[in-house]
């Protein structure tokens, strides 16, 4: 495995927490950060792959057609938008 270095600047509070967690795990701070980055990359790539499979060959205009079928009715009790929320203009037509 080839290695490269990267000068990482962390806020002091974040570094302290990472050091604490690394110590709890019995590894160096460097190893702990490397593992954390690897976990994040895996999660991102797994999510991206899932979304690609889930979307299939769907296109934005397919979603607009679907949204156009949603009735314009008042929400059920408890599903109201928060006070002061601005609604976006209604979408019409395809992209």
Backbone torsions as a table, in degrees:
resi	resn	phi	psi	omega
1	UNK	NA	125.5	176.4
2	UNK	-82.3	151.8	-178.0
3	UNK	-124.9	150.2	172.0
4	UNK	-139.0	158.1	-179.7
5	UNK	-106.0	154.9	179.2
6	UNK	-143.4	122.6	-179.2
7	UNK	-74.7	104.3	-176.8
8	UNK	-96.7	125.4	177.0
9	UNK	-107.8	121.5	-179.7
10	UNK	-117.6	147.8	169.4
11	UNK	-59.2	145.5	-176.3
12	UNK	-55.0	-40.5	-178.0
13	UNK	-66.3	-37.9	178.9
14	UNK	-69.2	-39.5	177.9
15	UNK	-63.8	-42.5	179.0
16	UNK	-59.5	-44.3	-179.6
17	UNK	-65.7	-41.3	178.1
18	UNK	-63.6	-41.4	177.9
19	UNK	-62.2	-42.4	179.8
20	UNK	-61.8	-45.8	-179.4
21	UNK	-67.6	-37.7	177.2
22	UNK	-62.4	-43.6	178.7
23	UNK	-61.9	-44.3	177.9
24	UNK	-58.8	-35.9	-179.7
25	UNK	-83.4	-9.2	179.5
26	UNK	74.8	29.7	179.1
27	UNK	-128.9	167.0	177.5
28	UNK	-72.8	160.8	177.1
29	UNK	-60.0	-42.3	179.7
30	UNK	-59.5	-46.0	-179.8
31	UNK	-65.2	-40.9	-179.0
32	UNK	-62.7	-44.0	179.0
33	UNK	-66.0	-40.1	178.2
34	UNK	-60.2	-43.5	179.0
35	UNK	-65.4	-41.4	179.9
36	UNK	-61.9	-42.1	178.6
37	UNK	-65.5	-43.3	179.1
38	UNK	-61.1	-41.1	178.6
39	UNK	-63.7	-41.2	179.9
40	UNK	-65.6	-43.0	178.1
41	UNK	-60.6	-45.4	179.5
42	UNK	-60.4	-44.7	-179.9
43	UNK	-63.0	-44.7	-179.9
44	UNK	-63.2	-46.3	-177.7
45	UNK	-69.2	-35.6	177.0
46	UNK	-65.3	-42.7	178.6
47	UNK	-63.6	-45.2	-179.7
48	UNK	-61.3	-43.0	179.3
49	UNK	-64.0	-42.5	178.7
50	UNK	-60.3	-47.0	-178.2
51	UNK	-64.9	-36.9	176.4
52	UNK	-63.1	-43.8	178.6
53	UNK	-65.3	-42.6	-176.7
54	UNK	-66.0	-41.9	-177.5
55	UNK	-74.1	-30.4	-179.0
56	UNK	57.7	-126.6	-179.8
57	UNK	-102.2	22.7	179.8
58	UNK	-63.8	148.9	179.9
59	UNK	-124.5	158.1	179.3
60	UNK	-54.5	-38.5	-179.8
61	UNK	-65.4	-26.3	174.9
62	UNK	-64.1	-40.9	179.5
63	UNK	-67.7	-39.9	178.9
64	UNK	-62.5	-39.4	177.4
65	UNK	-63.5	-39.7	178.5
66	UNK	-66.6	-45.4	180.0
67	UNK	-63.7	-31.1	179.8
68	UNK	-64.8	-21.0	-179.4
69	UNK	-83.9	-10.4	-177.8
70	UNK	-72.0	124.8	-179.0
71	UNK	-67.8	148.0	179.0
72	UNK	-91.9	85.4	-177.7
73	UNK	-126.1	161.3	176.7
74	UNK	-66.8	145.1	179.6
75	UNK	-69.4	157.6	175.6
76	UNK	-67.8	154.8	177.8
77	UNK	-55.1	129.9	-178.8
78	UNK	96.6	-15.3	179.2
79	UNK	-101.9	9.9	-178.3
80	UNK	-67.2	153.3	175.0
81	UNK	-73.0	152.6	179.0
82	UNK	-60.1	151.7	177.7
83	UNK	-56.7	134.2	178.4
84	UNK	86.5	-2.0	179.6
85	UNK	-72.5	132.3	178.0
86	UNK	-94.5	126.7	176.5
87	UNK	-78.8	144.8	174.4
88	UNK	-76.6	153.4	177.1
89	UNK	-60.5	150.0	-179.8
90	UNK	-63.4	136.8	-179.8
91	UNK	-81.7	132.9	176.1
92	UNK	-130.1	139.6	176.2
93	UNK	78.0	178.2	-179.3
94	UNK	-99.6	162.6	179.0
95	UNK	-73.6	NA	NA
